[in-house]
């Protein structure tokens, strides 16, 4: 069962990097392509910061935070209860998103973003960011299930 987590991790990271490679090589920077009109467009940008370009250009900070995050996530995964599947999957999604963006930061010195939600003012994001969001949602679900279980055991 342990292998399934690491296979998922590999598939997620390869998916993220493959999409970024495709966008980088086939879509001009700052060009916009409708994907689902009025909902989602593909807009190739490079980002040296975080969401909404916060901390733009603070690469040393991002390098340090990324290294710490990867170490903490791997530690939490290794120490997690083997039967807590949802929590472990959440950590894999968080780790894949962190590593996907880390590969960009360490090799390109910026992150490739491409998804633009046309119906709301929201930062342009990438697949790795989506993995992080999924990981957060799963971890919240895991905590809710855990708390409900503890409440039922009282």
N, C-alpha and C positions, 0 to 999 in steps of 0.2 A: 504493500500500500504506500510505503514511503516514496517509492519510485514515481507514482502518479503525480505527486506534488512537484517534483523536480522536472518531470516531463512537461507539466503545465507551465511551469516557470520558463522553461526553454522555449516552448511554443509562443508564449506571450512576448518574450523579449525579441525573438526572431520576427514575430509579426509586427511589433513596433518598429524595429530597425528596418525591416523590408519596406514598410509603408513610407518611412522617412526617406529611405534611399530612392524610392519611386518618385516621391514628391520633389526631392532635391534635383533629380535628374530629368524630370519631365514637366515641371511647372515652374515658371519664372517667379522669382521672389516678388512678392506684393501683388501678384496677379490673382484675380478672383474667378472661380469657376463654379457656376451653380451645380449643386449635386441634387438637392431636393429644394426646388424653388420656394423662396420665402421661409424656409426652415433651416437648411444647412447648405453652406457653400464651402469650397476648398480654397483657402487663402494661404499661400506659402509665405511664412514669415520666419525670421530667425530671432531668437529671444535670448538675451544675455542676462535676463532677470527671472523673476517668478511671475505669478499671475498679475495682470495689469502692469507689467514691467517693474514691479517692486524690486528694489535692491539691484537695479540694472547695473551690470558691469562688475558686481562684487563677486567675482569668480572664486577667489580664495575662500570666501565665506561658504559658497555653494559646494566647493570641493570638500571642505571640512564637515559640513552638515551631511553631505551625501555619504561620506565614509562612516560617520557615526551612525547614521540611519541604517545603512546596510549591516553593520556589525550588530546593532540592537535588534533588527528584524530577524537576522539569522539566529541570534541567541534566543529570542523569544520562540522562534519556530522549533529549535532543537529542544527547548525546555517545555514546550507545550504538551499537554496531555494527548497521547496518541489517539484517543477516542474523541477528542474535541475537533471534529472534522471541519466544521464551519470556521472556527477560529484559525485553524491551520491554513485553510484555503484563503482566508482574509489576509494572513501574513504573506502568502505567496503572491497574491495580487499586489499588495503594497510593495513587496520586494521587487517584483517584475517592473512595476512602474518606476520605482526609484532607480533601478539598474538601467532601464531603458533611457531615462533622461541623463543618467550619469555617463553612459557611453557617449552621448552627444557632448556633454560638458567637457569630458576629458579628451575627446578626439577632435571636436570641432570648435570648442570654446564657446558654444552657444547651443540652444535647443531648437530643433526644427518643430514648428507648430503648423497646423493646417486646418483644423476644424473650426468653422465660424458659424455660430448660431445666429441666424439672420433675424430672428424674431425677438431678440433680447440683447441688451448691451452686456456682453460677457466676453472675457478674454478668449482669444483664439488658443486652442489647445491641441494636444496630440493624443495618440493612443495610450501612451504611458500615463498621461494625466487621467485618462479614463480608468485605467487599471487601479490607480491610487484611489479614485472615487469609489469604485466597486469594492476595493479592500476596506475602505472606511465604512461603507454601508454594511458589508458582511460582518465587520467587527462589532458594529452596533447591534446587529441581529444576534450575534453570538452572545453578547453581554445581556441582552434582553432575555434570551433563552436561559442563560445561566442564572440570572436573577429570578426568573419565574420558577426554575427548578429548585432553587434554594428556598423560595417562599412556600412551595408545595411540600418540601421536606420538613417544614417546621411544625 
